[in-house]
Amino acid sequence: MTAVEPGGGVVPGTTRISARAIEKLAACLARESALVPLAQVSVRLADAGGALTVAVTLPVVVGGGVTGSVAERSSALRGHVISGMRDLAGRSVGSVDVRYAGAHRISGRRVR
């Protein structure tokens, strides 16, 4: 990667992103989309012909005014991970497999 200074000049050098950082980024993107604690998200990465395959395991969210079917939320999660990995890490993701294990309940009560 080549960095560009705010003034438009190019800064020589390299940027290296470790495999662990890529895995953590994918987990954070999944957590952000699914609205679950990061500790409940598990991610595995694999190379599939130059593109990443991301396998995500997390609980399904219930309650708290969460909208959309599980299929719709899974599709949104896939899109968020694919675009986030491309935009933030410059990585191409070929597929995102989502597996739900357990449930995470969000309370819909308001504090007055």
N, CA, C and O atoms as CSV, one atom per row, in Angstrom:
chain,resi,resn,atom,element,x,y,z
A,1,MET,N,N,0.834,-1.177,0.000
A,1,MET,CA,C,0.000,0.000,0.000
A,1,MET,C,C,0.875,1.235,0.000
A,1,MET,O,O,1.925,1.242,0.643
A,2,THR,N,N,0.481,2.252,-0.686
A,2,THR,CA,C,1.174,3.518,-0.691
A,2,THR,C,C,0.293,4.544,0.002
A,2,THR,O,O,-0.883,4.694,-0.327
A,3,ALA,N,N,0.867,5.239,0.952
A,3,ALA,CA,C,0.108,6.241,1.691
A,3,ALA,C,C,0.143,7.566,0.952
A,3,ALA,O,O,1.116,7.881,0.267
A,4,VAL,N,N,-0.905,8.326,1.093
A,4,VAL,CA,C,-0.981,9.648,0.490
A,4,VAL,C,C,-1.104,10.674,1.613
A,4,VAL,O,O,-1.971,10.568,2.480
A,5,GLU,N,N,-0.222,11.664,1.579
A,5,GLU,CA,C,-0.265,12.725,2.579
A,5,GLU,C,C,-1.508,13.586,2.373
A,5,GLU,O,O,-2.061,13.606,1.273
A,6,PRO,N,N,-1.959,14.300,3.412
A,6,PRO,CA,C,-3.109,15.196,3.257
A,6,PRO,C,C,-2.929,16.217,2.142
A,6,PRO,O,O,-3.905,16.627,1.515
A,7,GLY,N,N,-1.690,16.631,1.890
A,7,GLY,CA,C,-1.419,17.596,0.829
A,7,GLY,C,C,-1.393,16.979,-0.554
A,7,GLY,O,O,-1.258,17.701,-1.542
A,8,GLY,N,N,-1.518,15.658,-0.653
A,8,GLY,CA,C,-1.557,14.983,-1.943
A,8,GLY,C,C,-0.273,14.266,-2.303
A,8,GLY,O,O,-0.246,13.542,-3.299
A,9,GLY,N,N,0.799,14.436,-1.529
A,9,GLY,CA,C,2.055,13.765,-1.827
A,9,GLY,C,C,2.034,12.315,-1.385
A,9,GLY,O,O,1.282,11.935,-0.487
A,10,VAL,N,N,2.868,11.513,-2.026
A,10,VAL,CA,C,2.952,10.090,-1.703
A,10,VAL,C,C,4.046,9.877,-0.672
A,10,VAL,O,O,5.129,10.452,-0.789
A,11,VAL,N,N,3.777,9.060,0.333
A,11,VAL,CA,C,4.739,8.729,1.368
A,11,VAL,C,C,5.252,7.322,1.082
A,11,VAL,O,O,4.460,6.379,1.085
A,12,PRO,N,N,6.557,7.148,0.832
A,12,PRO,CA,C,7.076,5.817,0.541
A,12,PRO,C,C,7.039,4.922,1.779
A,12,PRO,O,O,7.099,5.405,2.910
A,13,GLY,N,N,6.941,3.631,1.550
A,13,GLY,CA,C,6.945,2.666,2.634
A,13,GLY,C,C,5.929,1.571,2.385
A,13,GLY,O,O,5.260,1.546,1.351
A,14,THR,N,N,5.822,0.676,3.335
A,14,THR,CA,C,4.868,-0.425,3.218
A,14,THR,C,C,3.972,-0.475,4.439
A,14,THR,O,O,4.332,-0.011,5.520
A,15,THR,N,N,2.819,-1.040,4.243
A,15,THR,CA,C,1.894,-1.283,5.345
A,15,THR,C,C,1.625,-2.774,5.381
A,15,THR,O,O,1.202,-3.357,4.382
A,16,ARG,N,N,1.862,-3.383,6.506
A,16,ARG,CA,C,1.614,-4.816,6.654
A,16,ARG,C,C,0.512,-5.004,7.692
A,16,ARG,O,O,0.530,-4.399,8.763
A,17,ILE,N,N,-0.431,-5.845,7.350
A,17,ILE,CA,C,-1.525,-6.151,8.270
A,17,ILE,C,C,-1.437,-7.635,8.580
A,17,ILE,O,O,-1.531,-8.466,7.677
A,18,SER,N,N,-1.256,-7.971,9.843
A,18,SER,CA,C,-1.094,-9.371,10.227
A,18,SER,C,C,-2.391,-10.141,10.037
A,18,SER,O,O,-3.474,-9.559,9.976
A,19,ALA,N,N,-2.262,-11.451,9.945
A,19,ALA,CA,C,-3.442,-12.317,9.806
A,19,ALA,C,C,-4.366,-12.152,11.007
A,19,ALA,O,O,-5.588,-12.168,10.859
A,20,ARG,N,N,-3.792,-11.995,12.187
A,20,ARG,CA,C,-4.594,-11.822,13.407
A,20,ARG,C,C,-5.375,-10.513,13.345
A,20,ARG,O,O,-6.531,-10.465,13.766
A,21,ALA,N,N,-4.763,-9.459,12.831
A,21,ALA,CA,C,-5.455,-8.176,12.705
A,21,ALA,C,C,-6.610,-8.277,11.707
A,21,ALA,O,O,-7.676,-7.704,11.934
A,22,ILE,N,N,-6.407,-8.996,10.613
A,22,ILE,CA,C,-7.475,-9.193,9.619
A,22,ILE,C,C,-8.624,-9.976,10.248
A,22,ILE,O,O,-9.794,-9.659,10.033
A,23,GLU,N,N,-8.282,-10.996,11.021
A,23,GLU,CA,C,-9.311,-11.801,11.703
A,23,GLU,C,C,-10.090,-10.953,12.704
A,23,GLU,O,O,-11.315,-11.050,12.782
A,24,LYS,N,N,-9.383,-10.124,13.467
A,24,LYS,CA,C,-10.036,-9.261,14.461
A,24,LYS,C,C,-10.922,-8.223,13.777
A,24,LYS,O,O,-12.008,-7.915,14.268
A,25,LEU,N,N,-10.465,-7.682,12.642
A,25,LEU,CA,C,-11.258,-6.724,11.894
A,25,LEU,C,C,-12.563,-7.366,11.421
A,25,LEU,O,O,-13.629,-6.762,11.531
A,26,ALA,N,N,-12.479,-8.580,10.900
A,26,ALA,CA,C,-13.686,-9.283,10.450
A,26,ALA,C,C,-14.644,-9.508,11.616
A,26,ALA,O,O,-15.856,-9.358,11.462
A,27,ALA,N,N,-14.105,-9.866,12.785
A,27,ALA,CA,C,-14.949,-10.077,13.964
A,27,ALA,C,C,-15.618,-8.771,14.393
A,27,ALA,O,O,-16.798,-8.764,14.744
A,28,CYS,N,N,-14.873,-7.677,14.367
A,28,CYS,CA,C,-15.443,-6.375,14.749
A,28,CYS,C,C,-16.527,-5.924,13.770
A,28,CYS,O,O,-17.536,-5.351,14.183
A,29,LEU,N,N,-16.328,-6.176,12.489
A,29,LEU,CA,C,-17.343,-5.830,11.499
A,29,LEU,C,C,-18.613,-6.650,11.704
A,29,LEU,O,O,-19.721,-6.124,11.596
A,30,ALA,N,N,-18.448,-7.940,12.001
A,30,ALA,CA,C,-19.606,-8.805,12.256
A,30,ALA,C,C,-20.343,-8.345,13.509
A,30,ALA,O,O,-21.572,-8.277,13.521
A,31,ARG,N,N,-19.593,-8.029,14.561
A,31,ARG,CA,C,-20.189,-7.549,15.810
A,31,ARG,C,C,-20.967,-6.259,15.579
A,31,ARG,O,O,-22.074,-6.087,16.087
A,32,GLU,N,N,-20.382,-5.372,14.818
A,32,GLU,CA,C,-21.014,-4.086,14.540
A,32,GLU,C,C,-22.345,-4.271,13.805
A,32,GLU,O,O,-23.321,-3.581,14.101
A,33,SER,N,N,-22.382,-5.179,12.874
A,33,SER,CA,C,-23.601,-5.418,12.102
A,33,SER,C,C,-24.646,-6.184,12.904
A,33,SER,O,O,-25.840,-5.903,12.800
A,34,ALA,N,N,-24.198,-7.154,13.708
A,34,ALA,CA,C,-25.130,-8.039,14.413
A,34,ALA,C,C,-25.584,-7.522,15.769
A,34,ALA,O,O,-26.535,-8.053,16.343
A,35,LEU,N,N,-24.914,-6.488,16.297
A,35,LEU,CA,C,-25.272,-5.910,17.602
A,35,LEU,C,C,-25.106,-6.891,18.759
A,35,LEU,O,O,-25.952,-6.960,19.651
A,36,VAL,N,N,-24.014,-7.644,18.735
A,36,VAL,CA,C,-23.703,-8.568,19.824
A,36,VAL,C,C,-22.343,-8.205,20.398
A,36,VAL,O,O,-21.552,-7.545,19.723
A,37,PRO,N,N,-22.048,-8.622,21.636
A,37,PRO,CA,C,-20.730,-8.359,22.208
A,37,PRO,C,C,-19.634,-9.074,21.408
A,37,PRO,O,O,-19.836,-10.188,20.925
A,38,LEU,N,N,-18.489,-8.432,21.276
A,38,LEU,CA,C,-17.376,-9.005,20.523
A,38,LEU,C,C,-16.950,-10.362,21.069
A,38,LEU,O,O,-16.536,-11.238,20.308
A,39,ALA,N,N,-17.049,-10.537,22.374
A,39,ALA,CA,C,-16.657,-11.810,22.989
A,39,ALA,C,C,-17.512,-12.978,22.507
A,39,ALA,O,O,-17.111,-14.134,22.646
A,40,GLN,N,N,-18.686,-12.692,21.943
A,40,GLN,CA,C,-19.580,-13.751,21.465
A,40,GLN,C,C,-19.439,-14.015,19.963
A,40,GLN,O,O,-20.203,-14.795,19.394
A,41,VAL,N,N,-18.466,-13.369,19.328
A,41,VAL,CA,C,-18.249,-13.537,17.888
A,41,VAL,C,C,-16.978,-14.343,17.659
A,41,VAL,O,O,-15.922,-14.040,18.216
A,42,SER,N,N,-17.098,-15.368,16.836
A,42,SER,CA,C,-15.954,-16.183,16.452
A,42,SER,C,C,-15.802,-16.096,14.937
A,42,SER,O,O,-16.787,-16.183,14.204
A,43,VAL,N,N,-14.563,-15.923,14.469
A,43,VAL,CA,C,-14.309,-15.788,13.038
A,43,VAL,C,C,-13.166,-16.718,12.635
A,43,VAL,O,O,-12.157,-16.827,13.331
A,44,ARG,N,N,-13.347,-17.381,11.500
A,44,ARG,CA,C,-12.273,-18.164,10.881
A,44,ARG,C,C,-12.098,-17.656,9.457
A,44,ARG,O,O,-13.075,-17.397,8.755
A,45,LEU,N,N,-10.850,-17.517,9.040
A,45,LEU,CA,C,-10.548,-17.061,7.695
A,45,LEU,C,C,-9.858,-18.173,6.918
A,45,LEU,O,O,-9.099,-18.961,7.483
A,46,ALA,N,N,-10.125,-18.229,5.626
A,46,ALA,CA,C,-9.457,-19.179,4.751
A,46,ALA,C,C,-9.237,-18.523,3.399
A,46,ALA,O,O,-9.977,-17.622,3.005
A,47,ASP,N,N,-8.220,-18.982,2.699
A,47,ASP,CA,C,-7.934,-18.472,1.358
A,47,ASP,C,C,-8.683,-19.332,0.354
A,47,ASP,O,O,-8.601,-20.560,0.381
A,48,ALA,N,N,-9.414,-18.667,-0.529
A,48,ALA,CA,C,-10.170,-19.372,-1.567
A,48,ALA,C,C,-9.803,-18.778,-2.920
A,48,ALA,O,O,-10.534,-17.949,-3.464
A,49,GLY,N,N,-8.669,-19.207,-3.454
A,49,GLY,CA,C,-8.247,-18.730,-4.762
A,49,GLY,C,C,-7.933,-17.251,-4.810
A,49,GLY,O,O,-8.260,-16.588,-5.794
A,50,GLY,N,N,-7.310,-16.719,-3.781
A,50,GLY,CA,C,-6.939,-15.308,-3.751
A,50,GLY,C,C,-7.931,-14.421,-3.017
A,50,GLY,O,O,-7.596,-13.293,-2.656
A,51,ALA,N,N,-9.128,-14.900,-2.793
A,51,ALA,CA,C,-10.123,-14.150,-2.015
A,51,ALA,C,C,-10.292,-14.849,-0.672
A,51,ALA,O,O,-10.071,-16.054,-0.554
A,52,LEU,N,N,-10.678,-14.094,0.318
A,52,LEU,CA,C,-10.905,-14.668,1.643
A,52,LEU,C,C,-12.291,-15.287,1.742
A,52,LEU,O,O,-13.258,-14.777,1.174
A,53,THR,N,N,-12.371,-16.376,2.460
A,53,THR,CA,C,-13.643,-16.926,2.901
A,53,THR,C,C,-13.702,-16.658,4.398
A,53,THR,O,O,-12.787,-17.028,5.134
A,54,VAL,N,N,-14.764,-16.024,4.845
A,54,VAL,CA,C,-14.918,-15.672,6.252
A,54,VAL,C,C,-16.058,-16.508,6.822
A,54,VAL,O,O,-17.177,-16.482,6.308
A,55,ALA,N,N,-15.768,-17.245,7.882
A,55,ALA,CA,C,-16.791,-18.024,8.584
A,55,ALA,C,C,-17.035,-17.356,9.938
A,55,ALA,O,O,-16.125,-17.249,10.760
A,56,VAL,N,N,-18.264,-16.912,10.159
A,56,VAL,CA,C,-18.626,-16.187,11.374
A,56,VAL,C,C,-19.607,-17.027,12.178
A,56,VAL,O,O,-20.589,-17.532,11.635
A,57,THR,N,N,-19.341,-17.176,13.469
A,57,THR,CA,C,-20.275,-17.829,14.386
A,57,THR,C,C,-20.609,-16.825,15.475
A,57,THR,O,O,-19.718,-16.250,16.100
A,58,LEU,N,N,-21.910,-16.618,15.697
A,58,LEU,CA,C,-22.364,-15.643,16.683
A,58,LEU,C,C,-23.800,-15.955,17.070
A,58,LEU,O,O,-24.471,-16.718,16.375
A,59,PRO,N,N,-24.288,-15.376,18.175
A,59,PRO,CA,C,-25.679,-15.609,18.557
A,59,PRO,C,C,-26.631,-14.748,17.730
A,59,PRO,O,O,-26.263,-13.673,17.258
A,60,VAL,N,N,-27.845,-15.233,17.563
A,60,VAL,CA,C,-28.875,-14.436,16.907
A,60,VAL,C,C,-29.446,-13.473,17.948
A,60,VAL,O,O,-29.659,-13.850,19.101
A,61,VAL,N,N,-29.689,-12.243,17.541
A,61,VAL,CA,C,-30.210,-11.222,18.460
A,61,VAL,C,C,-31.731,-11.268,18.456
A,61,VAL,O,O,-32.363,-11.315,17.401
A,62,VAL,N,N,-32.309,-11.254,19.657
A,62,VAL,CA,C,-33.767,-11.217,19.798
A,62,VAL,C,C,-34.142,-10.083,20.743
A,62,VAL,O,O,-33.374,-9.715,21.632
A,63,GLY,N,N,-35.339,-9.538,20.534
A,63,GLY,CA,C,-35.839,-8.474,21.409
A,63,GLY,C,C,-35.251,-7.127,21.072
A,63,GLY,O,O,-34.510,-6.971,20.102
A,64,GLY,N,N,-35.598,-6.152,21.898
A,64,GLY,CA,C,-35.035,-4.819,21.780
A,64,GLY,C,C,-35.370,-4.075,20.508
A,64,GLY,O,O,-34.649,-3.155,20.122
A,65,GLY,N,N,-36.442,-4.451,19.856
A,65,GLY,CA,C,-36.845,-3.747,18.651
A,65,GLY,C,C,-36.027,-4.077,17.416
A,65,GLY,O,O,-36.068,-3.337,16.433
A,66,VAL,N,N,-35.277,-5.185,17.448
A,66,VAL,CA,C,-34.497,-5.599,16.285
A,66,VAL,C,C,-35.468,-5.973,15.177
A,66,VAL,O,O,-36.415,-6.726,15.401
A,67,THR,N,N,-35.232,-5.446,13.982
A,67,THR,CA,C,-36.142,-5.692,12.870
A,67,THR,C,C,-35.480,-6.548,11.810
A,67,THR,O,O,-34.258,-6.692,11.776
A,68,GLY,N,N,-36.301,-7.109,10.952
A,68,GLY,CA,C,-35.818,-7.939,9.860
A,68,GLY,C,C,-35.725,-9.392,10.263
A,68,GLY,O,O,-35.503,-9.724,11.427
A,69,SER,N,N,-35.899,-10.244,9.285
A,69,SER,CA,C,-35.786,-11.680,9.534
A,69,SER,C,C,-34.315,-12.045,9.739
A,69,SER,O,O,-33.422,-11.242,9.466
A,70,VAL,N,N,-34.078,-13.245,10.215
A,70,VAL,CA,C,-32.708,-13.706,10.401
A,70,VAL,C,C,-31.997,-13.743,9.046
A,70,VAL,O,O,-30.814,-13.412,8.962
A,71,ALA,N,N,-32.699,-14.138,7.999
A,71,ALA,CA,C,-32.106,-14.174,6.661
A,71,ALA,C,C,-31.719,-12.765,6.199
A,71,ALA,O,O,-30.653,-12.582,5.611
A,72,GLU,N,N,-32.567,-11.779,6.456
A,72,GLU,CA,C,-32.260,-10.399,6.070
A,72,GLU,C,C,-31.074,-9.855,6.857
A,72,GLU,O,O,-30.212,-9.177,6.298
A,73,ARG,N,N,-31.029,-10.150,8.146
A,73,ARG,CA,C,-29.918,-9.686,8.972
A,73,ARG,C,C,-28.613,-10.375,8.573
A,73,ARG,O,O,-27.545,-9.765,8.617
A,74,SER,N,N,-28.706,-11.656,8.184
A,74,SER,CA,C,-27.515,-12.385,7.721
A,74,SER,C,C,-26.977,-11.773,6.440
A,74,SER,O,O,-25.765,-11.624,6.282
A,75,SER,N,N,-27.858,-11.421,5.534
A,75,SER,CA,C,-27.455,-10.800,4.277
A,75,SER,C,C,-26.781,-9.450,4.533
A,75,SER,O,O,-25.767,-9.130,3.913
A,76,ALA,N,N,-27.348,-8.662,5.449
A,76,ALA,CA,C,-26.753,-7.369,5.796
A,76,ALA,C,C,-25.377,-7.558,6.432
A,76,ALA,O,O,-24.453,-6.796,6.146
A,77,LEU,N,N,-25.237,-8.563,7.287
A,77,LEU,CA,C,-23.958,-8.860,7.927
A,77,LEU,C,C,-22.927,-9.225,6.867
A,77,LEU,O,O,-21.801,-8.729,6.906
A,78,ARG,N,N,-23.296,-10.088,5.921
A,78,ARG,CA,C,-22.372,-10.473,4.848
A,78,ARG,C,C,-21.894,-9.236,4.077
A,78,ARG,O,O,-20.698,-9.064,3.844
A,79,GLY,N,N,-22.833,-8.390,3.691
A,79,GLY,CA,C,-22.471,-7.185,2.949
A,79,GLY,C,C,-21.566,-6.262,3.735
A,79,GLY,O,O,-20.638,-5.674,3.180
A,80,HIS,N,N,-21.833,-6.130,5.036
A,80,HIS,CA,C,-21.031,-5.255,5.887
A,80,HIS,C,C,-19.600,-5.783,6.016
A,80,HIS,O,O,-18.644,-5.009,5.954
A,81,VAL,N,N,-19.453,-7.083,6.195
A,81,VAL,CA,C,-18.121,-7.673,6.309
A,81,VAL,C,C,-17.360,-7.543,4.985
A,81,VAL,O,O,-16.186,-7.172,4.979
A,82,ILE,N,N,-18.016,-7.845,3.877
A,82,ILE,CA,C,-17.359,-7.763,2.566
A,82,ILE,C,C,-16.898,-6.335,2.272
A,82,ILE,O,O,-15.747,-6.121,1.890
A,83,SER,N,N,-17.793,-5.354,2.451
A,83,SER,CA,C,-17.421,-3.969,2.143
A,83,SER,C,C,-16.404,-3.426,3.145
A,83,SER,O,O,-15.501,-2.681,2.765
A,84,GLY,N,N,-16.542,-3.789,4.416
A,84,GLY,CA,C,-15.597,-3.328,5.427
A,84,GLY,C,C,-14.197,-3.867,5.209
A,84,GLY,O,O,-13.221,-3.132,5.357
A,85,MET,N,N,-14.087,-5.127,4.862
A,85,MET,CA,C,-12.776,-5.728,4.603
A,85,MET,C,C,-12.138,-5.092,3.367
A,85,MET,O,O,-10.926,-4.882,3.330
A,86,ARG,N,N,-12.944,-4.789,2.371
A,86,ARG,CA,C,-12.433,-4.132,1.161
A,86,ARG,C,C,-11.995,-2.704,1.473
A,86,ARG,O,O,-10.890,-2.302,1.108
A,87,ASP,N,N,-12.851,-1.938,2.142
A,87,ASP,CA,C,-12.584,-0.517,2.385
A,87,ASP,C,C,-11.504,-0.278,3.437
A,87,ASP,O,O,-10.692,0.637,3.290
A,88,LEU,N,N,-11.484,-1.083,4.489
A,88,LEU,CA,C,-10.569,-0.839,5.595
A,88,LEU,C,C,-9.237,-1.571,5.489
A,88,LEU,O,O,-8.218,-1.090,5.986
A,89,ALA,N,N,-9.244,-2.746,4.837
A,89,ALA,CA,C,-8.013,-3.538,4.781
A,89,ALA,C,C,-7.562,-3.856,3.365
A,89,ALA,O,O,-6.509,-4.463,3.170
A,90,GLY,N,N,-8.351,-3.451,2.376
A,90,GLY,CA,C,-7.978,-3.733,1.000
A,90,GLY,C,C,-8.001,-5.208,0.666
A,90,GLY,O,O,-7.261,-5.660,-0.208
A,91,ARG,N,N,-8.845,-5.966,1.353
A,91,ARG,CA,C,-8.922,-7.413,1.138
A,91,ARG,C,C,-10.198,-7.768,0.394
A,91,ARG,O,O,-11.260,-7.196,0.642
A,92,SER,N,N,-10.079,-8.709,-0.512
A,92,SER,CA,C,-11.222,-9.204,-1.272
A,92,SER,C,C,-11.812,-10.412,-0.547
A,92,SER,O,O,-11.104,-11.372,-0.242
A,93,VAL,N,N,-13.102,-10.354,-0.279
A,93,VAL,CA,C,-13.799,-11.455,0.395
A,93,VAL,C,C,-14.741,-12.098,-0.609
A,93,VAL,O,O,-15.626,-11.443,-1.159
A,94,GLY,N,N,-14.538,-13.386,-0.838
A,94,GLY,CA,C,-15.370,-14.107,-1.795
A,94,GLY,C,C,-16.682,-14.570,-1.203
A,94,GLY,O,O,-17.707,-14.574,-1.884
A,95,SER,N,N,-16.658,-14.960,0.065
A,95,SER,CA,C,-17.900,-15.402,0.706
A,95,SER,C,C,-17.808,-15.227,2.212
A,95,SER,O,O,-16.728,-15.240,2.802
A,96,VAL,N,N,-18.979,-15.062,2.811
A,96,VAL,CA,C,-19.103,-14.970,4.266
A,96,VAL,C,C,-20.158,-15.988,4.676
A,96,VAL,O,O,-21.325,-15.870,4.304
A,97,ASP,N,N,-19.742,-16.983,5.439
A,97,ASP,CA,C,-20.658,-17.991,5.955
A,97,ASP,C,C,-21.047,-17.599,7.372
A,97,ASP,O,O,-20.179,-17.388,8.219
A,98,VAL,N,N,-22.347,-17.501,7.635
A,98,VAL,CA,C,-22.838,-17.092,8.947
A,98,VAL,C,C,-23.495,-18.291,9.618
A,98,VAL,O,O,-24.375,-18.935,9.047
A,99,ARG,N,N,-23.053,-18.578,10.836
A,99,ARG,CA,C,-23.635,-19.663,11.624
A,99,ARG,C,C,-24.094,-19.075,12.953
A,99,ARG,O,O,-23.318,-18.431,13.659
A,100,TYR,N,N,-25.353,-19.298,13.284
A,100,TYR,CA,C,-25.887,-18.809,14.548
A,100,TYR,C,C,-25.812,-19.909,15.590
A,100,TYR,O,O,-26.236,-21.040,15.352
A,101,ALA,N,N,-25.269,-19.563,16.744
A,101,ALA,CA,C,-25.148,-20.487,17.864
A,101,ALA,C,C,-25.623,-19.749,19.110
A,101,ALA,O,O,-24.910,-18.904,19.651
A,102,GLY,N,N,-26.818,-20.072,19.554
A,102,GLY,CA,C,-27.368,-19.415,20.731
A,102,GLY,C,C,-28.128,-18.158,20.381
A,102,GLY,O,O,-28.333,-17.830,19.212
A,103,ALA,N,N,-28.543,-17.460,21.428
A,103,ALA,CA,C,-29.312,-16.226,21.260
A,103,ALA,C,C,-28.787,-15.174,22.223
A,103,ALA,O,O,-28.344,-15.479,23.330
A,104,HIS,N,N,-28.849,-13.937,21.777
A,104,HIS,CA,C,-28.466,-12.797,22.610
A,104,HIS,C,C,-29.698,-11.904,22.730
A,104,HIS,O,O,-30.166,-11.337,21.743
A,105,ARG,N,N,-30.210,-11.789,23.936
A,105,ARG,CA,C,-31.421,-11.007,24.154
A,105,ARG,C,C,-31.052,-9.565,24.489
A,105,ARG,O,O,-30.215,-9.299,25.350
A,106,ILE,N,N,-31.707,-8.641,23.776
A,106,ILE,CA,C,-31.560,-7.220,24.056
A,106,ILE,C,C,-32.833,-6.752,24.736
A,106,ILE,O,O,-33.936,-6.957,24.228
A,107,SER,N,N,-32.669,-6.125,25.884
A,107,SER,CA,C,-33.820,-5.631,26.630
A,107,SER,C,C,-34.364,-4.387,25.954
A,107,SER,O,O,-33.612,-3.501,25.551
A,108,GLY,N,N,-35.681,-4.335,25.836
A,108,GLY,CA,C,-36.317,-3.185,25.216
A,108,GLY,C,C,-36.781,-2.149,26.219
A,108,GLY,O,O,-37.428,-1.171,25.845
A,109,ARG,N,N,-36.457,-2.350,27.504
A,109,ARG,CA,C,-36.898,-1.411,28.531
A,109,ARG,C,C,-36.086,-0.132,28.500
A,109,ARG,O,O,-34.885,-0.144,28.233
A,110,ARG,N,N,-36.762,0.968,28.777
A,110,ARG,CA,C,-36.106,2.271,28.828
A,110,ARG,C,C,-35.942,2.702,30.279
A,110,ARG,O,O,-36.772,2.409,31.138
A,111,VAL,N,N,-34.863,3.396,30.516
A,111,VAL,CA,C,-34.625,3.940,31.847
A,111,VAL,C,C,-35.205,5.348,31.881
A,111,VAL,O,O,-34.949,6.152,30.985
A,112,ARG,N,N,-35.987,5.646,32.920
A,112,ARG,CA,C,-36.594,6.973,33.031
A,112,ARG,C,C,-35.873,7.805,34.035
A,112,ARG,O,O,-36.243,8.957,34.263
